[in-house]
């Protein structure tokens, strides 16, 4: 967010009002307590939070996309089980669940 407000030329006006979320804390906690009025965090971390009205994603030209991936260690003790899990998480059956939690399947 800091680089975005700087790029938009509004850093001087906005920075004094910004609060950094402490590590391990969700912005929803700060919003719910009244410590903050608006917050930016991944959709998946906001849409199910108590006291939050999710307004929508940022425009695509300023959006930061996080890509999740899976890998299998060559020394895995249960490689077939791991492959089955990865297949389940990336298969078509997972798409509705992924979307329900605010993410886009790849």
GINOR-V741644 format. One record per residue. N is the residue number from 1. PHI is phi as a letter, one per 30 degrees, with the letter a starting at -180 (* if undefined). PSI is psi in whole degrees, 0 to 359 (none if undefined). Layout:
N/PHI/PSI
N/PHI/PSI
This chain:
1/*/323
2/d/312
3/d/327
4/d/312
5/d/331
6/d/316
7/d/327
8/d/350
9/i/22
10/c/14
11/e/318
12/d/325
13/d/326
14/c/322
15/e/318
16/d/340
17/c/351
18/d/148
19/b/133
20/d/133
21/d/126
22/e/148
23/e/133
24/i/1
25/c/145
26/c/147
27/d/331
28/e/326
29/d/318
30/d/324
31/d/313
32/d/323
33/d/348
34/j/0
35/d/334
36/b/153
37/c/333
38/b/148
39/b/157
40/b/125
41/a/162
42/e/141
43/e/315
44/d/340
45/c/356
46/c/322
47/d/336
48/c/8
49/d/138
50/d/136
51/i/11
52/c/131
53/c/105
54/d/122
55/c/341
56/k/171
57/d/162
58/d/157
59/e/148
60/e/329
61/d/346
62/c/2
63/d/140
64/c/117
65/c/131
66/c/124
67/c/123
68/c/143
69/b/165
70/b/149
71/b/162
72/b/121
73/d/138
74/d/339
75/c/18
76/e/137
77/d/333
78/b/65
79/d/325
80/d/321
81/d/319
82/d/318
83/d/321
84/d/320
85/d/313
86/d/318
87/d/318
88/d/320
89/d/337
90/c/359
91/d/170
92/d/333
93/d/336
94/d/341
95/e/309
96/d/324
97/d/318
98/e/313
99/d/322
100/e/332
101/c/21
102/i/18
103/c/163
104/c/125
105/d/148
106/c/none
